[in-house]
Amino acid sequence: MDLESLKAVFAAEKTQLSSEVTSSQQRFTEVQTQLQTVRREYELEKEDSLRRHRLEEDTLRRDFQRELETVTRTLKQQCEEIEKKGKEKMEEEIRHHEREIRDIRDREGGERDHLRREIETKGREVRALKNDIENLRADLEREQATNRQLRVPFVRDFTLT
């Protein structure tokens, strides 16, 4: 092979290699473009996913907040209801005890009135008995005086004989 044919072979190989390099560069550029497209799509998908995640998180937070408010309101209502029932029960017990106290006071007042009447009756009876005793004493003293008067002459008559 001579030099010319070698030059031609080398030139052909150079052209072919040059063509392959250009083809590889184009392919590399396409791959880079595809890679950038994939990266952009990945970034967009990542941003969408993060946005969806934030939205879901916000939705869950709002749902939990509403649920918490509902539970809190329900518990507050239950507490108010229990407190109301407790107050009503306590007021009823107070009214019951007040009635019992009134009844006891009424009974005691009635008993006091009864005892006072009995004491007054007994006082009148005692005064009547004292009057009777005084009258009996006065009668006794009169009788004794009469007896003394009757006895003195009798005793004198008896001693004279």
Backbone as a printed PyTorch tensor [residue, N CA C, xyz], in Angstrom:
tensor([[[   0.8260,   -1.1380,    0.0000],
         [   0.0000,    0.0000,    0.0000],
         [   0.8860,    1.2200,    0.0000]],

        [[   0.5110,    2.0140,   -0.6850],
         [   1.3230,    3.2130,   -0.8330],
         [   0.7810,    4.3050,    0.0600]],

        [[   1.5060,    5.3570,   -0.0290],
         [   1.2460,    6.4380,    0.8730],
         [  -0.0910,    7.0950,    0.5610]],

        [[  -0.4010,    7.1860,   -0.6330],
         [  -1.6510,    7.8490,   -1.0380],
         [  -2.8300,    7.0240,   -0.5600]],

        [[  -2.7120,    5.7790,   -0.7290],
         [  -3.8370,    4.9570,   -0.3210],
         [  -3.9290,    4.9470,    1.1930]],

        [[  -2.7840,    5.0510,    1.8580],
         [  -2.8220,    5.0930,    3.3110],
         [  -3.4540,    6.4260,    3.7550]],

        [[  -3.1030,    7.5000,    3.0310],
         [  -3.6690,    8.8050,    3.3560],
         [  -5.1800,    8.7450,    3.1600]],

        [[  -5.5800,    8.1030,    2.0900],
         [  -7.0050,    8.0080,    1.7820],
         [  -7.6970,    7.1830,    2.8590]],

        [[  -7.0540,    6.0950,    3.2800],
         [  -7.6430,    5.2220,    4.3060],
         [  -7.7220,    6.0280,    5.6050]],

        [[  -6.6290,    6.7350,    5.9270],
         [  -6.6220,    7.5130,    7.1430],
         [  -7.6440,    8.6440,    7.0860]],

        [[  -7.7480,    9.2590,    5.9260],
         [  -8.7090,   10.3380,    5.7450],
         [ -10.1240,    9.7860,    5.9160]],

        [[ -10.3670,    8.6050,    5.3150],
         [ -11.6840,    7.9850,    5.4330],
         [ -11.9330,    7.6310,    6.9000]],

        [[ -10.9250,    7.0850,    7.5300],
         [ -11.0800,    6.7210,    8.9370],
         [ -11.2770,    7.9890,    9.7740]],

        [[ -10.5130,    9.0620,    9.3840],
         [ -10.6290,   10.3170,   10.1100],
         [ -12.0370,   10.8660,    9.9430]],

        [[ -12.5470,   10.8010,    8.7200],
         [ -13.8940,   11.2940,    8.4490],
         [ -14.8910,   10.4580,    9.2300]],

        [[ -14.6660,    9.1610,    9.2070],
         [ -15.5810,    8.2650,    9.9180],
         [ -15.4940,    8.5400,   11.4130]],

        [[ -14.2550,    8.6890,   11.9300],
         [ -14.0910,    8.9690,   13.3490],
         [ -14.6810,   10.3410,   13.6750]],

        [[ -14.4710,   11.2960,   12.7820],
         [ -15.0090,   12.6290,   12.9710],
         [ -16.5340,   12.5650,   12.9970]],

        [[ -17.0650,   11.7590,   12.1110],
         [ -18.5110,   11.5860,   12.0360],
         [ -19.0150,   10.9090,   13.3100]],

        [[ -18.2630,    9.9220,   13.7960],
         [ -18.6440,    9.2260,   15.0230],
         [ -18.5570,   10.1700,   16.2210]],

        [[ -17.4950,   11.0120,   16.2370],
         [ -17.3350,   11.9800,   17.3280],
         [ -18.5090,   12.9550,   17.3090]],

        [[ -18.8240,   13.4420,   16.0740],
         [ -19.9620,   14.3810,   15.9550],
         [ -21.2410,   13.6940,   16.3900]],

        [[ -21.4000,   12.4410,   15.9520],
         [ -22.5840,   11.6750,   16.3140],
         [ -22.6150,   11.4680,   17.8330]],

        [[ -21.4470,   11.1550,   18.4050],
         [ -21.3610,   10.9470,   19.8650],
         [ -21.6490,   12.2540,   20.5870]],

        [[ -21.1210,   13.3720,   20.0370],
         [ -21.3820,   14.6800,   20.6600],
         [ -22.8770,   15.0110,   20.5950]],

        [[ -23.4800,   14.7160,   19.4320],
         [ -24.9210,   14.9600,   19.3120],
         [ -25.6850,   14.0660,   20.2890]],

        [[ -25.2500,   12.8280,   20.3340],
         [ -25.8950,   11.8850,   21.2520],
         [ -25.7010,   12.3680,   22.6960]],

        [[ -24.4900,   12.8340,   23.0400],
         [ -24.1890,   13.3540,   24.3580],
         [ -25.0720,   14.5650,   24.6590]],

        [[ -25.2010,   15.4560,   23.6850],
         [ -26.0450,   16.6420,   23.8260],
         [ -27.5010,   16.2210,   24.0430]],

        [[ -27.9690,   15.2380,   23.2870],
         [ -29.3360,   14.7400,   23.4430],
         [ -29.5290,   14.1280,   24.8330]],

        [[ -28.4980,   13.3600,   25.2600],
         [ -28.5840,   12.7370,   26.5800],
         [ -28.5950,   13.8260,   27.6520]],

        [[ -27.7580,   14.8600,   27.4790],
         [ -27.7490,   15.9700,   28.4390],
         [ -29.1090,   16.6740,   28.4530]],

        [[ -29.6490,   16.8830,   27.2480],
         [ -30.9680,   17.5150,   27.1570],
         [ -32.0100,   16.6410,   27.8280]],

        [[ -31.9450,   15.3410,   27.5620],
         [ -32.8940,   14.4200,   28.1970],
         [ -32.7050,   14.4220,   29.7160]],

        [[ -31.4170,   14.4530,   30.1420],
         [ -31.1160,   14.4860,   31.5680],
         [ -31.6750,   15.7560,   32.2030]],

        [[ -31.4750,   16.9020,   31.5300],
         [ -32.0270,   18.1570,   32.0430],
         [ -33.5610,   18.0910,   32.0970]],

        [[ -34.1500,   17.4950,   31.0300],
         [ -35.6140,   17.3500,   31.0100],
         [ -36.0570,   16.4660,   32.1660]],

        [[ -35.3510,   15.3410,   32.3780],
         [ -35.6830,   14.4290,   33.4800],
         [ -35.5090,   15.1470,   34.8100]],

        [[ -34.4080,   15.9170,   34.9390],
         [ -34.1750,   16.6720,   36.1780],
         [ -35.3000,   17.6820,   36.4230]],

        [[ -35.6620,   18.4200,   35.3660],
         [ -36.7510,   19.3930,   35.4950],
         [ -38.0560,   18.6940,   35.8870]],

        [[ -38.3190,   17.5790,   35.1940],
         [ -39.5430,   16.8250,   35.5160],
         [ -39.4820,   16.3070,   36.9520]],

        [[ -38.3030,   15.8400,   37.3440],
         [ -38.1320,   15.3620,   38.7160],
         [ -38.3500,   16.5090,   39.7060]],

        [[ -37.7290,   17.6610,   39.4250],
         [ -37.8790,   18.8300,   40.3020],
         [ -39.3490,   19.2680,   40.3560]],

        [[ -40.0050,   19.3010,   39.1810],
         [ -41.4250,   19.6740,   39.1500],
         [ -42.2720,   18.6680,   39.9300]],

        [[ -41.9630,   17.4070,   39.7020],
         [ -42.6970,   16.3500,   40.4160],
         [ -42.4270,   16.4430,   41.9130]],

        [[ -41.1750,   16.7230,   42.2610],
         [ -40.8040,   16.8810,   43.6670],
         [ -41.5520,   18.0760,   44.2730]],

        [[ -41.5650,   19.2050,   43.5480],
         [ -42.2870,   20.3790,   44.0270],
         [ -43.7820,   20.0920,   44.1400]],

        [[ -44.3390,   19.4010,   43.1370],
         [ -45.7600,   19.0300,   43.1940],
         [ -46.0220,   18.1270,   44.3960]],

        [[ -45.1230,   17.1730,   44.5940],
         [ -45.2800,   16.2490,   45.7110],
         [ -45.2020,   17.0020,   47.0340]],

        [[ -44.2350,   17.9100,   47.1440],
         [ -44.1170,   18.7140,   48.3630],
         [ -45.3580,   19.5890,   48.5640]],

        [[ -45.8350,   20.1910,   47.5010],
         [ -47.0340,   21.0260,   47.5710],
         [ -48.2450,   20.1790,   48.0020]],

        [[ -48.3850,   18.9850,   47.3730],
         [ -49.4850,   18.0880,   47.7590],
         [ -49.3410,   17.6680,   49.2300]],

        [[ -48.1020,   17.3760,   49.5890],
         [ -47.8420,   16.9800,   50.9780],
         [ -48.2210,   18.1180,   51.9340]],

        [[ -47.8140,   19.3550,   51.6060],
         [ -48.1660,   20.5100,   52.4290],
         [ -49.6760,   20.7030,   52.4810]],

        [[ -50.3230,   20.5430,   51.3280],
         [ -51.7850,   20.6690,   51.2810],
         [ -52.4530,   19.5920,   52.1480]],

        [[ -51.9620,   18.3580,   52.0080],
         [ -52.5020,   17.2630,   52.8270],
         [ -52.2520,   17.5430,   54.3130]],

        [[ -51.0410,   18.0320,   54.5970],
         [ -50.6870,   18.3580,   55.9700],
         [ -51.5930,   19.4680,   56.4990]],

        [[ -51.7980,   20.5080,   55.6890],
         [ -52.6930,   21.6010,   56.0850],
         [ -54.1200,   21.0890,   56.2770]],

        [[ -54.5560,   20.2370,   55.3690],
         [ -55.9040,   19.6690,   55.4680],
         [ -56.0290,   18.8370,   56.7390]],

        [[ -55.0320,   17.9930,   56.9810],
         [ -55.0480,   17.1840,   58.2030],
         [ -55.0190,   18.0670,   59.4510]],

        [[ -54.1900,   19.0920,   59.4210],
         [ -54.0890,   20.0090,   60.5520],
         [ -55.4430,   20.6760,   60.8040]],

        [[ -56.0810,   21.1630,   59.7120],
         [ -57.4070,   21.7830,   59.8650],
         [ -58.4270,   20.7680,   60.3650]],

        [[ -58.3780,   19.5460,   59.7940],
         [ -59.3120,   18.4970,   60.2380],
         [ -59.0950,   18.1800,   61.7140]],

        [[ -57.8280,   18.0310,   62.1030],
         [ -57.5250,   17.7490,   63.5080],
         [ -57.9550,   18.9200,   64.3940]],

        [[ -57.7290,   20.1380,   63.9100],
         [ -58.1210,   21.3190,   64.6710],
         [ -59.6320,   21.3560,   64.8530]],

        [[ -60.3670,   21.0670,   63.7750],
         [ -61.8390,   21.0230,   63.8690],
         [ -62.2710,   19.9130,   64.8220]],

        [[ -61.6300,   18.7630,   64.6950],
         [ -61.9700,   17.6360,   65.5780],
         [ -61.6680,   18.0000,   67.0310]],

        [[ -60.5220,   18.6420,   67.2490],
         [ -60.1530,   19.0740,   68.5950],
         [ -61.1770,   20.0760,   69.1280]],

        [[ -61.5810,   21.0270,   68.3030],
         [ -62.5870,   22.0050,   68.7130],
         [ -63.9070,   21.3180,   69.0230]],

        [[ -64.2750,   20.3340,   68.1810],
         [ -65.5230,   19.5960,   68.4060],
         [ -65.4600,   18.8330,   69.7270]],

        [[ -64.3530,   18.1270,   69.9310],
         [ -64.1910,   17.3540,   71.1740],
         [ -64.1760,   18.3030,   72.3720]],

        [[ -63.4620,   19.4100,   72.2420],
         [ -63.3890,   20.3890,   73.3250],
         [ -64.7730,   20.9510,   73.6290]],

        [[ -65.5060,   21.3200,   72.5840],
         [ -66.8540,   21.8610,   72.7580],
         [ -67.7630,   20.8150,   73.4100]],

        [[ -67.6610,   19.5680,   72.9270],
         [ -68.4810,   18.4910,   73.4850],
         [ -68.1540,   18.2860,   74.9600]],

        [[ -66.8660,   18.2290,   75.2820],
         [ -66.4620,   18.0520,   76.6790],
         [ -66.9230,   19.2230,   77.5450]],

        [[ -66.8220,   20.4270,   76.9870],
         [ -67.2600,   21.6170,   77.7210],
         [ -68.7620,   21.5360,   77.9760]],

        [[ -69.5230,   21.1360,   76.9530],
         [ -70.9770,   20.9980,   77.1140],
         [ -71.2960,   19.9260,   78.1550]],

        [[ -70.5640,   18.8110,   78.0850],
         [ -70.7890,   17.7440,   79.0650],
         [ -70.4780,   18.2430,   80.4670]],

        [[ -69.3720,   18.9780,   80.6050],
         [ -69.0050,   19.5220,   81.9200],
         [ -70.0870,   20.4830,   82.4130]],

        [[ -70.5730,   21.3540,   81.5160],
         [ -71.6200,   22.2970,   81.9020],
         [ -72.8860,   21.5540,   82.3060]],

        [[ -73.2170,   20.4970,   81.5560],
         [ -74.4120,   19.7180,   81.8650],
         [ -74.2650,   19.0230,   83.2180]],

        [[ -73.0920,   18.4190,   83.4460],
         [ -72.8350,   17.7470,   84.7220],
         [ -72.8830,   18.7630,   85.8550]],

        [[ -72.2700,   19.9320,   85.6230],
         [ -72.2770,   20.9830,   86.6360],
         [ -73.7080,   21.4480,   86.9130]],

        [[ -74.5030,   21.6100,   85.8410],
         [ -75.8940,   22.0420,   85.9980],
         [ -76.6820,   21.0090,   86.7970]],

        [[ -76.5150,   19.7260,   86.4320],
         [ -77.2170,   18.6640,   87.1620],
         [ -76.7680,   18.6400,   88.6250]],

        [[ -75.4650,   18.8240,   88.8420],
         [ -74.9420,   18.8480,   90.2100],
         [ -75.5430,   19.9990,   91.0080]],

        [[ -75.6170,   21.1850,   90.3830],
         [ -76.2080,   22.3350,   91.0730],
         [ -77.6780,   22.0770,   91.3670]],

        [[ -78.3950,   21.5250,   90.3730],
         [ -79.8140,   21.2300,   90.5820],
         [ -79.9940,   20.2340,   91.7250]],

        [[ -79.1520,   19.2050,   91.7290],
         [ -79.2390,   18.1950,   92.7980],
         [ -78.9230,   18.8300,   94.1490]],

        [[ -77.8810,   19.6660,   94.1670],
         [ -77.4940,   20.3230,   95.4060],
         [ -78.6170,   21.2520,   95.8770]],

        [[ -79.2150,   22.0180,   94.9450],
         [ -80.3100,   22.9120,   95.3120],
         [ -81.5020,   22.1080,   95.8300]],

        [[ -81.8020,   20.9770,   95.1980],
         [ -82.8920,   20.1250,   95.6530],
         [ -82.6000,   19.6000,   97.0600]],

        [[ -81.3510,   19.1820,   97.2990],
         [ -80.9790,   18.7100,   98.6320],
         [ -81.0960,   19.8400,   99.6500]],

        [[ -80.6910,   21.0390,   99.2500],
         [ -80.7940,   22.1900,  100.1530],
         [ -82.2630,   22.4450,  100.4810]],

        [[ -83.1260,   22.4380,   99.4420],
         [ -84.5660,   22.6440,   99.6750],
         [ -85.1170,   21.5480,  100.5920]],

        [[ -84.6860,   20.3170,  100.3410],
         [ -85.1360,   19.1890,  101.1770],
         [ -84.7270,   19.4020,  102.6320]],

        [[ -83.4590,   19.7710,  102.8360],
         [ -82.9720,   19.9950,  104.2000],
         [ -83.6760,   21.1960,  104.8340]],

        [[ -83.9280,   22.2360,  104.0330],
         [ -84.6430,   23.3900,  104.5720],
         [ -86.0540,   22.9890,  105.0090]],

        [[ -86.7130,   22.1400,  104.1940],
         [ -88.0520,   21.6540,  104.5840],
         [ -87.9660,   20.8560,  105.8770]],

        [[ -86.9480,   19.9810,  105.9530],
         [ -86.7760,   19.1940,  107.1750],
         [ -86.5570,   20.1040,  108.3780]],

        [[ -85.7240,   21.1270,  108.1980],
         [ -85.4490,   22.0640,  109.3010],
         [ -86.7260,   22.8000,  109.6900]],

        [[ -87.5030,   23.2620,  108.6630],
         [ -88.7820,   23.9320,  108.9640],
         [ -89.7120,   22.9980,  109.7370]],

        [[ -89.7780,   21.7330,  109.2640],
         [ -90.6380,   20.7620,  109.9500],
         [ -90.1860,   20.5730,  111.3920]],

        [[ -88.8690,   20.4410,  111.5900],
         [ -88.3390,   20.2610,  112.9500],
         [ -88.6540,   21.4940,  113.7940]],

        [[ -88.4510,   22.6920,  113.2180],
         [ -88.7320,   23.9190,  113.9680],
         [ -90.2210,   24.0190,  114.2860]],

        [[ -91.0590,   23.6560,  113.2950],
         [ -92.5070,   23.6850,  113.5390],
         [ -92.8750,   22.7230,  114.6630]],

        [[ -92.3030,   21.4910,  114.5900],
         [ -92.5760,   20.5130,  115.6490],
         [ -92.0930,   21.0310,  117.0050]],

        [[ -90.8620,   21.5870,  117.0040],
         [ -90.3170,   22.1180,  118.2620],
         [ -91.1770,   23.2720,  118.7590]],

        [[ -91.6180,   24.1360,  117.8260],
         [ -92.4870,   25.2510,  118.2270],
         [ -93.7880,   24.7200,  118.8080]],

        [[ -94.3580,   23.7140,  118.1350],
         [ -95.5940,   23.1020,  118.6390],
         [ -95.3650,   22.4690,  119.9990]],

        [[ -94.2440,   21.7730,  120.1270],
         [ -93.9290,   21.1390,  121.4120],
         [ -93.7180,   22.1930,  122.4920]],

        [[ -93.0290,   23.3040,  122.1310],
         [ -92.8140,   24.3790,  123.0980],
         [ -94.1530,   24.9850,  123.5300]],

        [[ -95.0180,   25.2090,  122.5150],
         [ -96.3410,   25.7520,  122.8530],
         [ -97.0840,   24.7880,  123.7650]],

        [[ -97.0370,   23.5010,  123.4210],
         [ -97.7070,   22.4790,  124.2350],
         [ -97.1260,   22.4670,  125.6520]],

        [[ -95.7690,   22.4950,  125.7260],
         [ -95.1300,   22.4880,  127.0470],
         [ -95.4710,   23.7640,  127.8160]],

        [[ -95.4910,   24.9060,  127.1330],
         [ -95.8250,   26.1590,  127.7930],
         [ -97.2600,   26.0910,  128.3410]],

        [[ -98.1850,   25.5400,  127.5210],
         [ -99.5750,   25.3990,  127.9980],
         [ -99.6300,   24.4480,  129.1990]],

        [[ -98.8500,   23.3490,  129.1010],
         [ -98.8360,   22.4140,  130.2270],
         [ -98.2730,   23.0800,  131.4760]],

        [[ -97.1880,   23.8690,  131.2740],
         [ -96.5840,   24.5710,  132.4190],
         [ -97.5890,   25.5590,  132.9970]],

        [[ -98.2770,   26.2920,  132.0920],
         [ -99.2850,   27.2330,  132.5880],
         [-100.3910,   26.4910,  133.3310]],

        [[-100.8290,   25.3510,  132.7690],
         [-101.8720,   24.5530,  133.4190],
         [-101.3790,   24.0750,  134.7740]],

        [[-100.1340,   23.5400,  134.7850],
         [ -99.5710,   23.0550,  136.0520],
         [ -99.4120,   24.2170,  137.0320]],

        [[ -99.0130,   25.3770,  136.5120],
         [ -98.8890,   26.5610,  137.3800],
         [-100.2250,   26.9140,  137.9890]],

        [[-101.2870,   26.8840,  137.1490],
         [-102.6270,   27.1700,  137.6780],
         [-103.0140,   26.1060,  138.7140]],

        [[-102.6990,   24.8310,  138.3830],
         [-103.0260,   23.7540,  139.3240],
         [-102.2730,   23.9510,  140.6300]],

        [[-100.9650,   24.3380,  140.5050],
         [-100.1560,   24.5640,  141.7160],
         [-100.7490,   25.7230,  142.5110]],

        [[-101.1130,   26.8130,  141.8130],
         [-101.7190,   27.9570,  142.5230],
         [-103.0360,   27.5410,  143.1810]],

        [[-103.8030,   26.7430,  142.4200],
         [-105.0880,   26.2810,  142.9910],
         [-104.8230,   25.4120,  144.2150]],

        [[-103.8110,   24.5140,  144.1120],
         [-103.4720,   23.6670,  145.2560],
         [-102.9790,   24.5070,  146.4300]],

        [[-102.1670,   25.5510,  146.1210],
         [-101.6860,   26.4330,  147.1990],
         [-102.8710,   27.1240,  147.8560]],

        [[-103.8080,   27.5700,  147.0150],
         [-105.0030,   28.2160,  147.5780],
         [-105.7630,   27.2150,  148.4420]],

        [[-105.8940,   25.9690,  147.8950],
         [-106.5820,   24.9340,  148.6730],
         [-105.8480,   24.6900,  149.9830]],

        [[-104.5000,   24.6280,  149.8970],
         [-103.6970,   24.3920,  151.1010],
         [-103.8950,   25.5550,  152.0750]],

        [[-103.8640,   26.7730,  151.5440],
         [-104.0470,   27.9420,  152.4150],
         [-105.4320,   27.9030,  153.0630]],

        [[-106.4250,   27.5530,  152.2210],
         [-107.7870,   27.4630,  152.7740],
         [-107.8590,   26.3570,  153.8360]],

        [[-107.2190,   25.1990,  153.5180],
         [-107.2180,   24.1020,  154.4880],
         [-106.4730,   24.4970,  155.7580]],

        [[-105.3440,   25.2040,  155.5770],
         [-104.5700,   25.6560,  156.7250],
         [-105.4140,   26.6100,  157.5850]],

        [[-106.0820,   27.5170,  156.8400],
         [-106.9340,   28.4810,  157.5650],
         [-108.0450,   27.7280,  158.2800]],

        [[-108.6460,   26.7320,  157.5830],
         [-109.6920,   25.9280,  158.2240],
         [-109.1170,   25.1870,  159.4390]],

        [[-107.8930,   24.6100,  159.2220],
         [-107.2540,   23.8640,  160.3060],
         [-106.9760,   24.7790,  161.4880]],

        [[-106.4660,   25.9450,  161.2040],
         [-106.1700,   26.8810,  162.2860],
         [-107.4550,   27.2860,  163.0010]],

        [[-108.5320,   27.5020,  162.2410],
         [-109.8180,   27.8350,  162.8780],
         [-110.2890,   26.6790,  163.7560]],

        [[-110.1470,   25.4740,  163.1820],
         [-110.5820,   24.3080,  163.9620],
         [-109.7180,   24.1490,  165.2050]],

        [[-108.4040,   24.3580,  164.9980],
         [-107.5190,   24.2400,  166.1760],
         [-107.8590,   25.3160,  167.2140]],

        [[-108.1320,   26.4990,  166.6790],
         [-108.4860,   27.5830,  167.6260],
         [-109.7910,   27.2390,  168.3300]],

        [[-110.7150,   26.7260,  167.5320],
         [-112.0040,   26.3470,  168.1160],
         [-111.7790,   25.2180,  169.1130]],

        [[-110.9750,   24.2600,  168.7560],
         [-110.6730,   23.1450,  169.6560],
         [-109.9860,   23.6630,  170.9180]],

        [[-109.0810,   24.5590,  170.7930],
         [-108.4040,   25.0990,  171.9830],
         [-109.4160,   25.8100,  172.8860]],

        [[-110.2930,   26.5170,  172.2290],
         [-111.2930,   27.2290,  173.0230],
         [-112.2080,   26.2190,  173.6990]],

        [[-112.5090,   25.1520,  172.9540],
         [-113.3800,   24.1620,  173.5460],
         [-112.6300,   23.3500,  174.5990]],

        [[-111.4260,   23.1320,  174.4460],
         [-110.6510,   22.3220,  175.3670],
         [-110.3480,   23.0720,  176.6530]],

        [[-110.1180,   24.2500,  176.5880],
         [-109.7320,   24.9960,  177.7790],
         [-110.8620,   24.8850,  178.8190]],

        [[-112.0790,   25.1660,  178.4620],
         [-113.0910,   25.0150,  179.4960],
         [-113.2170,   23.5590,  179.8940]],

        [[-113.0770,   22.7030,  178.9730],
         [-113.2060,   21.2870,  179.2900],
         [-112.0950,   20.8680,  180.2200]],

        [[-110.9450,   21.3220,  179.9890],
         [-109.8110,   20.9870,  180.8380],
         [-110.0400,   21.6190,  182.2070]],

        [[-110.5460,   22.8080,  182.2610],
         [-110.8010,   23.4430,  183.5360],
         [-111.8770,   22.6740,  184.3110]],

        [[-112.8620,   22.2920,  183.5750],
         [-113.9310,   21.5400,  184.2050],
         [-113.3680,   20.2320,  184.7150]],

        [[-112.5090,   19.7180,  184.0410],
         [-111.9600,   18.4370,  184.3750],
         [-111.0270,   18.5510,  185.5730]],

        [[-110.3400,   19.6410,  185.6940],
         [-109.4180,   19.8210,  186.8050],
         [-110.1470,   20.2670,  188.0670]],

        [[-111.2610,   20.8230,  187.9920],
         [-111.9750,   21.2800,  189.1690],
         [-112.5700,   20.1130,  189.9430]],

        [[-112.8720,   19.1650,  189.3430],
         [-113.5150,   18.0920,  190.0420],
         [-112.5660,   17.2590,  190.7770]]])
